[in-house]
Amino acid sequence: MSTRRAERLSEFIKQEVSKIILYKVKDPRLSFITVTRVDISPDLKNVKVYVSVLGDESAQKHTLWGLGHAKGFIQAELGACLRVKYTPQLKFCLDETDEKRNRILKIIDEAVHGSTVIEKNGSEE
């Protein structure tokens, strides 16, 4: 499969899953969700949908549980608008990119502020 086709299909699935969650799924557990990216297997039969959830760890677990519960409905709705031979199996995963980014930024800030203190004093402490 060409990478261009995979990219287009990935973006289409990302948009459609977002619309389905936003407009068609009527579950109060599924709020404050953002679909961040979609990874497709080479045979187009499996899709990992990465979601970002606003809230603490408990809210994230409840949201992932709700998505697992609504997976069949979301998959059926996606299959209705998707033009591929097989409807892919969905797997929802928590996207931890923001958490990793925040940890890296914190480390960088600590390193920068630590080095600016040394520069201002002119000596190492």
N, C-alpha and C positions, 0 to 999 in steps of 0.2 A: 504494500500500500504506500502511496506517495505521502510524503510528509505534509505537503500542502493540503491534501484531502483530509488528513488526520487533524490538522490545525483547524480547518473549517468546520469539521464535524465536532471537534472538541468545543469550539466557541458556540456552535449552534446548541449543543446539549447543555452547556453552561447557561445560556440565555433561557432555554425552554424549562429547565429544571427550576431556575429562579422564578419564572413566571408561574409555574405550577404551584410551587410552595407559597408564593405571595397571594395568588388569586383563587386557587382551587382547593387547597388543603385547608380544612376548617378545624385545626387543632390548636388550642391555646398554648400548648407547649412549644409550638414552632413560631416563636416571635424573635425578632432581632437576629435574623440569620442572613448571612451574606455568602453566596456561592463564590468562592475565590478562584478555583481552578478545577479542571477536569482532566484526568489522565485516562487514555483509552488504550486497551491492549491491542496488539497488532492484528488480532483476528476480529476485532470490533465486538466481541461478545461480553467483555467485562469493562466496566467504567468505574473509576474511583472519583467520587465527587467530594472535593474538599470544601468544608464550610467553616466560616468564622462565626462564632457566637458571642454576642455581647453579654457579659455577666460573669459570675464566679464559676468555680469548678463544678459546683452542684447544678447550676443552670445549664452548663455545657453538657453534663451527663444526661440531664432530663431531655434536653433538646435532641441529642443523638439518639436517645431511646425513642423519642417521638418520631424522628426521621426513619428509624428502623421499622417502627410500627406502620408508617405511611408509605414505606418503600414500594409495596405492591401497587398501590394506587398511582404513585408518581411514575413508576415504570410503565404502567398501562397507558397513562396519559402521554408519556413521552413516545411510546410506541405508535400512538395514533398520529403523531405529527412527524415522525422520523421516517425517512425514505431509505432504509437499509434492509437487507435481507432478514436479519435477526434483531429483535429488540435486545439491547444489551442489559446485562445484569448490573444493577446499581449497588455500589457500596459507599456508604457515607463515612467520611473520616474528618476528624477535627484538624483544621489547618493551624499549626502552631508557629507559623512564620512570624506573626506579630510578636509573640512572646520571645522568640529567638532574636528578632530584631531589637526589641527593647533591652534584652540582656546585653547584646553587643554594644548598643549605644551607651548603656550604663558603664560598661567596662571602658569604652573609649573616653567618656566624660571623666571617669576617675583618673585615667592615665593622663589626660590633658590637664586637668586641674592639679594633679600631683606635680606635673612637670612645670606648670606656670608658677607654682609656689616656689619651686627650686630656683627658677629664673629670677623671680622678684627678689629673693633674699640674696642671691648670688653665691650661695653655698648649699651643699647637700646636707640634709638632716636625716 
